[in-house]
Amino acid sequence: MATDGVRRPMHFERVLEQFRSVAPAVDFWSLRLVCEHTESLRVRAGVIEPPAEGVDQGAHITLAHRGGLAYAATSDLSRSGLRAAATAAMRWLECSRSHPLFDAALVPRPERSGEHATPVEIPWDTWSAAGKLERLLDIDRALAVSDAIVDRQAQLIHRDIESRLYTGDGVRIEQHVSIVMPGYAAVANRDAQTQVRTGGGWNSGGQGGLECLDRFRFHEDAPRVAEEALALLDAPECPVTTTTVLLTPSQMMLQIHESIGHPLELDRILGDERNYAGGSFVTPDMFGTYRYGSELLNVTFDPAFPGELASYGFDDDGTPAERTHLIRDGILERPLGSALSARRAGMPGVANARACSWNRPAIDRMANLNLEPGESTLAELVASIERGVLMDTNRSWSIDDRRNKFQFGCELGRIIEDGELGALVRNPGYRGISAGFWRNLTGVGRADTVEAWGTPSCGKGEPNQMIQVGHASPPCVFENVEVFGGE
């Protein structure tokens, strides 16, 4: 990782030619080159923290030959560095041929070249670093509305990722992704009570340029965030009851992620994750018949959703990305299985072979996993509830190693009574079992209520890979949910 503040663009074609000159004679090879430039700006309690800038670049090599499969990676992009990586991969290839986990002939070979780039309206460099920091200081001042706000922070992070995938068959795929991760948080305290409220895209982000800030109301919401943190100090605890719950899109993000996304990852279903992050309650025989949720539940894998965190044209194995239904009218149709996993399982898959960087192989990951809109306005969803609780923005999560039983806490709750929003409640939480929970889905917001959220830090794999995942959803209503508070 270079951190001297100087951006050094990778000479992709030069690296390709150097690899070609040392590539071993094998049935198939691919070379994935990645150059990532990251800038981070943060302000905490009125103090500008040291800005950070870095460049991370390297090469990932895949070799398949006569039943063997191996990977190697290197940040040394010279001819000698690439030769050393290829030699190491060949040694591992011979080992894998003797002890195969699956038939190496199943390894996908990209068949189509192509290009993809994030649409950017306002480039990151439109504002100077000083200009960005001044905006963060403005937000910091807007959060400091009371001495009871004991901590506050605001951030702007940009990731610019260029990648190339080349194969010995002549396929060339070029992709360029721009990600902006904004946000801020206010911590309020009085006596033994502490409450946190976040906003502006905190712990999320989107693809594009500085126009992403408007999607998260980055410039407007700081006063509201601070006032809500203060109000939660005096709010009563969320009641302990079984009732109807209305989840906003910022909480639906986590609900989709944990209880639909992870259980549907096909490598997990096949057992690849069990010793690290657990398996899944989903089994291969469920696809095509299993009722995952009510008829209102429609979930798509959509790597082309505008501005969402995990949009791309091709996955990291070179499979073209397409919008695909995973759950339709509540029935489970298809897993989150890359071309390799799909062939291993003999099932249809999607373009979700993803690697977090040049030094990791691609594995089955979520990308943009979205809950499709229904027909109700937000006002109609609220009006449909005789008594319940609205919950907004995830604060804590817990789910078992089969991604089935879960318990989630939220930052803010609001009582709903006789179809109207009422008083705030603090420390709202709820628990359930995935299938039963989704079958109790009784209301789904229409298209104009959809918000695209996500997480930049979904962890999976050995060695671990942290990757960005997107989830777009409308607000949703669930009946017969076990609700609790913090006391």
N, C-alpha and C positions, 0 to 999 in steps of 0.2 A: 504494500500500500504506500503510494507516494503521497507525502503530506506537505510538500514545500510550496503549495499554492500555485504551481505551474501545471497547466493542463497539457498532457503529452498525448496527442491523438495517436492511436495505433495505426500503423501502415498495414492494413489488412492484406492487400494483394502481395506485398513483399513477404509477409509471414507465410501466406499460402504457398508461394513459389519455393520458399526455403523448406517448407514441410514436404512438398512434392519431391524435392531432391533427396530426401532421406526416408520417405515413406516405405515401409516394408511391403513385400509382395504378398498381399492377403486377398481374400475373397471380397472384403468390404472394409473401407475406412471412412471415417468422418472426422472433420476438424471443426470444432466450435470455438470461435474467438469472441471474447467479451471485453469491452472497455467501459467501465462505469466511473462517472465523475459525480461526486457528492459534495454538496455544500450545506452547512448547518449554521443557523443563526438563532440564538436564544437570549431572552431577557428574563431575569428572575428577581422579583422584589425590587425593581428599579435598577438593577445592576446588569450591565451587558456582560454575558459570559464570553469566554474566548471563542471567536468564530473558528469553525473547522472546515477544512477542505481536503479532499483526497481523491486520488485516482487509483483504481484497482483494475488490473488487466492481466489476461493470461489466455492460455489455450487448453482446451479439453480434447483428448484424442479417444476415439472409439475404434477398436479393431475386432473383426470377426473373421475366423478362418478355420475351416474343417472341423466345425463343432465347438470351437473355442471362442470365448468372448472376453474382452478385457478393456479397461479404461486406464488412462494416465492423464495427468495435468501438470502444467508447468507455467511459471511466470517468466522463465527465460526463453524469450522468443527468437533467440539467435538460432542458426542452423545447428550448432552443437547442442543447445538446450532442447530443441525439438527432437534431435536424434536420440538424446538420452531418454526422453519421455517415451518415444516410440520403442526403444529397446526394453525399457521397463514394462511397457504394455505387452510386448511379445512374451516376456517371461511369465507374466500373469496369464496370458492366453494359453500357454502350454499347461499351466496348472489347472485352469478352468476346463480344459479339454478332458483332463483326467477325472475331474470331480464336478461335472456339470449340474447346475440347479435346474436348468431347463434347456431345451434345444436351441442352440445359438442361431439356427436357421430362422427362428421366429423374430429375430431382431429386425425392426423395420428399416427399410431403405427408402429414403425420400425419393419421390418420383417427379416432383414439380419444383422449379425455381420460382422465386417471387420476392416481393418487397413489401414492407409495412412500416408506417411511421405514425406516431401519435400526432393528431392535429393540434397545433399550438396557435392560439390567437394572440396572446401577449407573452413573448419570450421572457424567460427568467431574468435575462440580463437587461431588460427594459428599465428596471429600477437598479440603481447602484446599491452596493452593500450598505452604505450609509443611509440611503433612502429606506431600505427594508428595515434596518434597525430602528429608524425613527418611527416607523409604523408600529413596530413591536413595543416601543416605549409608550406610544399613544395608548395602545391596548393595556399595557401595564398600569398606566395612570387611570384608565377607565375601570380597571378591576379594584383599585384601591379606594373603595367607597366607605370603608369603615375600619377602625382599629381591630375589629373582630375578624377581618380578613388577614390571617396570620401568615399566609404564604400565597404567592401568585407567580405564574410563569407563562410565557408566550414563546412560540417558536415558529420558524419557517425553515423547511428542509427541502432541498431539491436533489433529485437523482436523475441523471442523464445517462442512459444505457444504450450503447451501440453493440450489436452482435452480428456475427456472420456464421453461417453454417455451410461448409463445403463438404462434398463427398467425392470419393474416387470415381463415382459414376457421372460426375459433371454437374451435379445439382448445386445451385448457389442461392442461398436465402439471406437477405439483408433486412434487419429490423432496427428501428430506432425508437426508443421509448423515453418520454419525459414524464416524471412524476413529481408532484408538489404535495408536501405533507405539512399543513398548517395546524394551528390550534393553540388553545390556552386553557388554564385551569386556575380556579380560585379555591382556597382552603379557608373555611370559616371555623372558628373555635370560640366556645364559651364554657367555662368550667370544664366538665368532663365530656362535653359534647363537641364532636368534630364532624363537619360535613364538607364534601367536595363536590363542586359542580364544574363541568367542562363544557367547552364549546369551540366554535370556529374550525371544526374538523379534527379536534384532538384525538390522537390514536387512530386516525383514519387518513384519508388523502384521496387524490384523484390524478388521472392522467391529463396532461395539457400543460399550459403555462400558468401565468399569474391570474388568468381568468378563473382558475379553480377556486380562488378565494371567495368569489361571489356565491358559489354553490353552497358553501358552508357558512355564509353570512359572517365572514371573518371580520369585517370592519364594523358590523352593527351590533353584535350580540354580547360584547364584553359586559356592558352594564347589567343586562338581564342575567348573565351567568353569576355575577357577583351578588346581585340582589337575591337570587334564588338560593345561593349558598347560605346567605344570612337567614333567609326565611325558613330554611330547613332546620336551623338550630332550634326554632320555637315550635316547629310542627310536631304533632303527635306521631307516635310510632304507627307504622302500617298495621292494620288489624290482622289477627290470626284467624283465618277463615277459609272456606272453600267457596269460590265465587267466580265471576266473569272477569277476565283480564283483557285490557286493550294495550297492545304493545306498539310503540312508535317504531318507525324504520330504524332508528339508531340502536334499538334493542333487538329488533327482528334480525339485524345483521348477525349478532352473536347466536341467536336461536337457530338460524339457518346454518351457520357455520358449524356449530357443534353437533346438532342433532339430525342434520341431513347431509352436510358436506362430508364430514369425516366418516360417518358410517357407510357412505357410498363409494369411498375410494377402493378401487378393485384390488390393488396390491395388499391393502389391509384385510380385505375379505379373503384373499388367498393366503394370508398368514404372514406376510412379509414384515409387519410392524409389531407383532405380538410381544416380542421381548423388550420393546422400547416404549411404544405409545399405545399398546393395546390393539385388540382386534375390532370386530364389529358384530352387532346383533343381526346384521343382514347376511343372508346366505345365498349362494348362486341360484337356488331353486325358486327364490322369491320373485325374480324379475319376470314381469309379464302378468302376474296374477295378484301380488301382495297389495293389500290396501294400506298404504302408508299414511294417508290422511283422508279428510273429507273430500267431497267432490269439488270443493273450492280450491284445493291445493294443486297448483301447477308450478313446477320448478324447471327452469331451463339452465343449461350451460351455454353462456353467451359471451365468447371472447371478443365480440365486436360492439358491446354496449358502450355508447359514447361517454368518454371521460371516466369510465370505471377503472379501478386500480389495476386489474389484470387483463387488460385488452391487448390482443396481439393477433397477427395474421397467421402465424405458424407456431406450433409448439417447439420445444428444444430438440425433438427428434425429427423435425421437419414435416410433421403432419399438418395439412391445411386446417385451420380452425373454422368451425361452423356452429351456428346456433342449433342446439339440440334439446329436446324435452327429455328430462330424466324421470319426472313424475308428471302424469297427465290425468286430470280429474281424480286425483288421489291415488292412482294406481302406479306402482313402481315399474318403470319401463327399462331403464338403462343405468349401468354403473358409471362412475368416474374412472374409466379404465383407459390408459394410453394404448397405442397400437400394440406394444409388446404385451401388456397385461391382458388385453382383449384377445390376442392370439393364444396366450397361455390358457385362458379360461374358455375359449371358444364362444365368446360373447361379443356383441357390438360394443364399441367404445367411443371415446371422444378424443379431441386433440389436447390432452392435458399432461403430457410428459414435460415437466418443468424442472429446471435447476436454478438454485439461488445465485450461482456464480459460475465462473469458468472452472473452479476447482471441485465441482460436484457433478456426478452423473444425474441425468434427468430421471425423476420418479413420478408416480401418479400424484397429482396435486389438484386441489380446487383451483379455479381461475375466477371468472365472473360467474357466480352461482346465484341466480336471481329467482325471486318469487313473483310470478306474473300477477298483474293487477286484476281486480274484480270490477264491481260496478257501483260501489258505495262511496259517497263523500265522507270526509271525516266527521262532519256533523251528523250524518246518518248512522255511522258506526256508534258514536256516543249515544245518540237517541235510542238505539236498539238495546241499550243496557239498562236494566232496572236497578241493579246495584252491582258495582264492581270497582276495579282499580285500574287507572291508566298508569303505565310504567314507562320511563324514558331513560335511555342511555345506560349501558351495562357498567357495573362497578366490580362485580366478582363473578366467578364461574367455577363450577365443579361438575364433572361428568365421569361416569365409571369407565372402566377399560374396554367396555363393549360399546361405548357411545350410545347408551340407552337411558339409564337413570341420570337425571341432571338436577342441579340446583343453581339458580342464578339470582344475583342481587343487582338492583338498579340504583341510580343516583337519586331519582325523584319519582314520587308517586302522587297521584291525585285521585281522590274519591269521586266515583260516578254514582249518582243517585237519581232515580226517576228520569234517566236520559239526559242529565245535565252534569257538567264538570263542577266539582266542589272543591273542598279544602285540600291543601297539600298534606302529604304524610311522608315521613322520613324512613329511610332504611327499608324500602319495599323489596321483597323477594318472593320467588315462587319456585316450585319444584314439580317434577313430573317424570313420566316415562315416554320416550320419544313417540312411539306409535300411538299410544292413547292420547297424548297431547295433540298431535296433528289431526287426529280424527275428530277432535272437539273444536276444530277451526270452523267458526260460524259466520265470520264477516271479513271481507277483504276490500281494502280501499281501491278506488279507481285509479286510472293512469296518472292523473294530475296530483295524486298524493304520494307517488313513488319517489323515494330518495335513494341515491347511490352512496353507500357507505362501504367500509371494508377494514381490513387490518393489514398493516405493513409487516407484521411479525408472526406469521403462522409457522410454528415449528413442527418438523417431522423428519424422519430418516436418520440413518446412521452411516457416516457422521452427520450431525444435525444440519438441517437446512432451514433457514428463516426466509420466508418469501411473502410477497404481497398478494392479497386475495381480495376480490371485490364481491359485495353483496348488495343488490338493489332490491327494494321491497316497499310495498305500501304498508300503512298501519293495518294490523290484523286483530281480530277478536277471537278469544278462546273461552269456552265455557268449562265449568267444573274444575277449576284450577286451585291447587293448594297454595295459599298465599300466607306470608308471614312477615314480621317486622324484625327489628334488631334487638328486642328485649323479650 
